């Protein structure tokens, strides 16, 4: 683990002063990393014998799904080093390997109540009802896109709708390289919701997110750039929000002056529960607001038509909104082969304050990748992965683990 400073409180305050100038904030209002638990362990608390990562957390904070190379997390161990998805129930303390007909699958999302999970298998996308075990296929009735590769599934907070992408299947003459579909689990119907390609060039869509009631869906649409000799131009496009109730469609990444230049977009989108706030990331220099503050992450209020940059004087990534849109979990910088992983910060959009939230048990800054989504509904509990060995006592496995931290009241 890379120790950053022997003066945690001073460093945290200084780092926040640089990165989050909008209002006072302390590095550790909660007294170290208290309130943090390691979840990538067995039901008895034995630590994993290999790397665990990519956490998801249900909005009520009960369930955490993660991926692991470990072979010892359940009583029926994996005989060889194989990638598996696990589901941990923090209320009951159980952990289980997630399979479909005995075959390993990936957990891709969890409903707000935690009663339903979305799983991706080699045979397609499915939703499993945890109380009953009922598992239903999602990627059905796709018309001319039947047989295309599926991805990026998200389930609505209500658990009724699942949104996902489908790639253009071989032999199709469709103009779109991919489409966004939404499946209604009650009516058993599937709707194509992304817009048709009507402009020159081939566009592909991605990163769909869905409101609680399933009526608002945001997604990216980016123009494909053919491979060629360098320098290859960046792929550009827009973030769209479609309202299934009205049929309306709006560009989300519109500039303050009303212009809509295509942008280089990156990272996942995030949507508030009511579908009114959209978080997006752009990595080029195209202006969004009058003063972008060198930020790369923005939150668009669709009701007021206003956009706010995150108050970090530099690039950020992996942004995740709380259900009410008040809190944003962010990772400063863009990690790379030669870039250290930074601590995570929580920005309160209502007060303008921010705080460092990934800490060791002694209050030092701890590196961490957030999951997706990483926040519970109230924005006070979040999941993350880290290789730092002193976030919790007894961490001696020397690899990446998944953690959940709940911030203390009043922090």
N, C-alpha and C positions, 0 to 999 in steps of 0.2 A: 504494500500500500504506500502511496506517495504522500508523506506528511507535508502539509502545505505551510504551516506556521505554528510555533509554540504559543502564539497569542491568538487564540481562536476568536474571542470576542472582538478584538481590535481589527483583525483581518476581515472578519465577516462584515463589520460596519464599513470598513474602507472599501471592500469589494462592492457592497451595495451602493455606496456613495458614487462609485464610478458607473455601475451598471444600471442602477435604479435611482436616478436623481429625483424622481417625482415623489417627494415626501419622505419623512424619516422612517427608518426601519432598522431593527437590530438583527444580528445574525442568528441569535438563538434565544428567543423569548421563552422557550420551553425548557431550558436547562439541559443542554446536550441532546443526544438522540433518544431521550426517553419517549416512550410511546411508539417505538419502532420494534417490529417483530420480524424475524426471518421466517418466511412461509415455504421456502423450498427445502423443507425437511420432512422426515417421516412423521406419522401420527404420534410416535413416541418422542419426537424431537431430535432424532439422529440426523446429522447433517448429510447433505447429498455428497456423493463421491465423484461428481463431475459437474460441469457448468449447467446453470439454470438461467433462463432469460425470457424476454418477451411477455411480461405480465399483462393481464387484463383484470379489472376489478369491477364487480357489480356495483350499481349505484348505491345500494343499501349497505355496501361494505362486507357482505357475508361471504361471497365467493371470489376466489382469485384463481385464474387459470394461468398456467405458464408452461413453457417448453423446457425440456431438460435432456441432457445426455446421460444423466445419472442412471445407475442400474439398481439402486437400493431403496427407492422411495416408497415402495409398496411391498407387502408381505410376499407377493408373487413377483420376485425380481426379474428384471430383464436379463436374459442370459448373456447377452453381448452388448457392447456399447452401441445403442441405437437411439435416435431422436424420438421422443415421446411427448405427448401433451398430458398434463395433469390438472386436476381440479381440486382445490383445497377449500373446505368449508371451515371458515374461521370461527363460526359459532359452535360447531360440534367438534372441531379439531381433527376432522378426517381428511384424508388425501386419497385420491383414486386416479388410476390411469384411465384415460378416455379412449374407448374403442367403439367400433361399429362392426357387429358380427365377428368380434374377436380380432379385427384388424385395426392397427393404430390409425388415429385420425388427428386432425389439428382443430383445437378450439379457436374460433375466430372472433366470437363476440358473446356477450352475456346480456340478457335483458335487465331492465332496471331493478326488478324484484329479485333477480337471480334464479327465477324458476325455469328459464329457458336458455339454452346455449345453442350457438350456431357452430356446426362442425363441417370441416372440409375433408372429404375422402376422395380416393381415386375415382370413385363412381359418381361424384357430384357433391352438391351442398345439401345439408340437412339441418333441421331444427329438432332438438331433443327437449322434451318436457321432463325436467328432473324429478318432480314428485311421482309421475306415472311411468317414466321411462319411454313414453311414446316418442318415436322418431319418424319424422316426415321429410320427404324429399322436397326441396325448394326450387331447384332450377328446372322447372317444367313449363310446357306451353310457350316455347321460345320462338315459334315460327321458323323463319328462314335462318335464325341463329342457333337452331338446335344442333348440338354437337360441338359448339364453340367452347373454348376454355373459360371457366368461370373463376371469379376472384373477388376480393375486397368486400365480403359480405358484412352487413351491419343490420342489427335487429332494432326495431323501434322500441322506445321505452315501454310501451304497452305490451310488447311481445307479439303483436298481431302481424306486423309487416317485416319483411326482410328485403333489403335493397342489395344489389350485387351487380358486377359487370360480367359481360360475356364477350369474348373475342370473336371476330368474324371467322366462321368455320371455313375449312378448305372447300373450294368450289363455289362459294357464295359470290354473287356479283353486287352485293350491297356496297354503298359508297362509304359507310362507316367502318373503321377498323375495329371498333368495339361499341357496345351499347350498355346503358344502365337500365336494368329491369327492377321492378318491385313485385314481390309475391305477397298476396293477401292470404294468410293462413286460415282465415275464417271462411271466406268465399271460395277459396281454392282457385283464384284467378291470378294471372301474371300480366303486368302492364309494362310496355316499353315507355320509359319516361325521359330519356335523354333526347336531344333534338337531332333531327336528320342532318346529314352533311349536305349542304347546298352550295358551298363555296369551293373554289379550286383547292386541291390538296386533300390529303387523307388525314382525318382527325381521329384520335382515340380518346376515350373517356376513362376516368379513374377516380379513386378516392371518394366514393359516394358516402354520404352521411344522411341520416333521416331523423325527423322530428318525432316526438313521442307519439303523436296521433297519426303518423305516417303520411301526412299530407304535404310536408315540405321536404325536399331532397336537394342537397347541394352536391356538386361534382365538378371535376376539372375536365376541360376539353382542350387537348393540345395537338397541334399540327405535327404530323410525323415528318422527320427530316431524313432523306435517303442517305445511306452511308456513302462516304466518298473520301478523297484525300483531305488531310487536315489543312486548315482548321474547319471542323464541321460546325455549322451554325447551331446555336442552341434551339431547342424545341420550345415554341411559345404558344400561349393560348389564354384561356380565361377560366374563371370560376363562375359557374351558373347556379342559380337557385330556381327550382321549379315548384310551383304551387299546384298540386294535383286537384285541389278543389276548384280553383278558378281557371286553371290551364295556363296561367301566366308564367313567364320565364324572364328572369332578370340577370344581368351581369353583376357579379358581386364585387369584383376588383376594379370598379369604376374609379377614375381619378376625381379629385375634389373639383376640378374644373369641368367635369362632365365628360371628359375624353375617355376612350376605351382602348388604349394601346394594348396589343397582345404582350403578355409578360412571360418570363421564365418562372414557372411555378415549381415548388418543391414541397415535400413532406405531406403528411396527412392533413385533411381538413377537420374542423371540429364545429359542432352545431349545438346551440342551446336547446333545451328540451322543447321549447315552443317554436323552434325553427326561425326565430327572429334574428339571432346573432350568429354570424359566420366567421370563424377564424381561418385565415389563409396565410400562406407564406409565398413571397416572391424573392428571387435571388439575383435579379438583375437590378439596374439602377433606375428603372422607369419610376417616376414619382407617383405616389398614391395620394398623399396628403400634402398640405402646404409645407409642413416640416416633418419629414419622415424620421428625423433624429437618427439617421443611419440604421433604423430598424428594418427588419425583414419580415416581421410577423405583424398582422393587422387584424382588427376585429371590426366587422361591418355590421351596423345596426340597420336592418332592412326597413324598419318602420320609420325611422327618421332620415334615412339616406345619408348617414354620417359614418365616417371611418376613423378609428383611432389606431395609431401605431403603438406597439408595446414600448414602454419608456426605457428601453435598453439602448445605450449608445453603441450599438453594434449588432451583428447578426444573431439571430436566435433560431431555435429549431425545436421540433417535437411539441408544439403548443397544444394544450388540451383545455377546453372550457369546462367549468362546472355546469351542472344542469341549469341553474338559474342565470348563468353567464357572468356571474360576479367575479369569479376567480379564474385565473389562467396559470397553469403550470408550464414552465418554460425551461429550456436548457440553453444557456448562453453559448454562442459560438456554433460552429459546424464541425463536429468531430471528424478527424481524418487520421491517416497513418502516423502523422507527426504532430497531431494536436491533442493535448491532454483532455481528458473528459472532465467537464466542469461540474460543480454542484448544481442542483436544481433550485429554481426560485419560484415563489408563488406571488403573483401580482394580483392585488385587490383593485379591481377597476372602479369600485365605489369610492374608496379612500385615496387611491393613487399610491398606496404604500406597497412595498415589496419586502419579502424576507427570504433568506436562504433556508431551505427546508430539508436538505439531505445533509445529515450531520452524523459524526461518530458519537459513540456513547459518552465521550468526554467533551463534546461540543465543537470539535474541529470540523471544517468543511469536508464533506464526503462526495466523491464523484458518483454520478448515477445517470442511467438512461431511464426516462419515463416509459411506462407502457402506453397502450392505446386502446381504450381510454384509460387514463391514469388516475382520474379523480372520482371520488364518490359524489353523490348528489349535492351535499352541502359544501364541497370543496375543501373539507378539513382532513380528509383521509386520502392517501394516494399510494399507488404501488410504483416501485422502481426496481431496477437491477443495478448491482454494483459489485465490483471486485474488491472494494476496500474491506479489510479484515477486522476492523475495530468498530463497526457500526453496532454490533451486538456482542455480548460476551460469548466466548467459546467458538468463534469462527476460525477454524484452523484448516479448512479444506483447500485453501489457496486458489479459489476460482470464483467465478461469478455466481451470485446468489440473488434471489428475489426477496424483496422486503416490502412491508407495508408500514407506513407511519401515520399516526393520528396526531394532529397538532393539538396542544393543550388549549383549553378555553381561554379566550381573551388574547391569544397570540395574533 
